[in-house]
Amino acid sequence: GYFYGASKLKLSVHDFSRFGLMLCNGGVYNGKRILSEEYIRLATSGHLLVREGHYGYFIWGLPAGGFRLSGKWGQKCFCFPERGLVITYLSNMEEGSEAVAQSMERHLL
């Protein structure tokens, strides 16, 4: 009954960005409702408090507002609904290379 997110989900940077845009727009993409506003609110709100902030349904809250989606090897999609901003990048960073991701996030955010 549980989906393991690292199980071969493959998205291009464009598709990953479109997913983030749909979340930023409260479940609407290209004028069409995909998910309910209530589900988006629940998915992006904190259910667990962790070192980095709060954690929802596979979605991490950001201290500066907004939220991010993260892939297993450093792929990221940052969403800032109040700013109407989505920043997405793909990568293939092995575990232990967090310094690269942290530098990228500092400069992007």
N, C-alpha and C positions, 0 to 999 in steps of 0.2 A: 503493500500500500504506500510505500514511500518512493519518490523519484530521487535518484542520485544524480545531481546536476552535472557531474563530470563524466557522465556516461555517453560520450560521443555526440553531444549536441554540437552541431556545426553551424556557425553563423558567419557571414561576411561582416566587415565593419559597417557596411550600409544597413544590413538587416539588424545587427545589434543596436545601431543608432535608432532605427525605426521602432524597435521594441521599447527603448528608453523614451522616445518621443511619445509613444502611446501612453506610457506610465505618467510622463510629465503632464499630459493632457487629460488626466483623470480617466483613462480607459478609452479615449476616443482617438482614432487614427484616420486621417484623410476624410474627416467628416462622418465616420461610421463608428458607432459604439461597439467596442470589442469586449471590454470588461466593465462591470458596474463600478460606479464611483465608490461605493461602499467597499468593494473588494480591494480597489487600489488604495483606499485609506488604510485598510487593515494590513495590506501587504507591505506598505511603506512605513508604517508606524512601528515603534519599538515594542517588541514582546520580550526581549532579553536585553539586559544591559551588559555590554562587553567592553573591553579595553578601548576599542576604537569608537565607541558610542553606543547606539542601539542597533538591534538586529530584528528584522521582520521576517517575511516569507522569502528567504534567500536574498534579501535586500538589506544593505547596510545603510544606516543613517549617517549623515555627515554633520560634524560639529558646526560647520558654517551654514547649515541649512541644506535641504535637498537630501539626496540619497545616491547610492551607487550599486551597480551590479558588478560582480567579479567572477571571472573565469578562473579555472584551475591554474593556468600558467601565466597569470598576470593580465589577462584581458580585462578591460574596465569600461564601464559606461557610467558617467557621472550625470545626474539629472538634477536640475535646479528649476522646478516648476514656477516659482515666483519670478525668476529671471527669463523664463522661456528658453533655457539653455541646456543643451545636451552635448557632452564631450565624450567621445568614444575613441579608444585605441586598442589595437590588437597587439599581442606580443607572445613570445614563447620563452619566458623567463623561468629557469629552473628554480626549485625551492632553494632558499638561502640567498637569493639575489634581491632581497627586499630593498636594498639601498637604491637600486635603479628605479623601482616603482615609486619609492618615497620622493626621490628627486623629481620624477615626472609629475607627481601629484602636487608638489610644492610649486612648481613652475606653472602648471595648468590652473591651479586654484588660487 
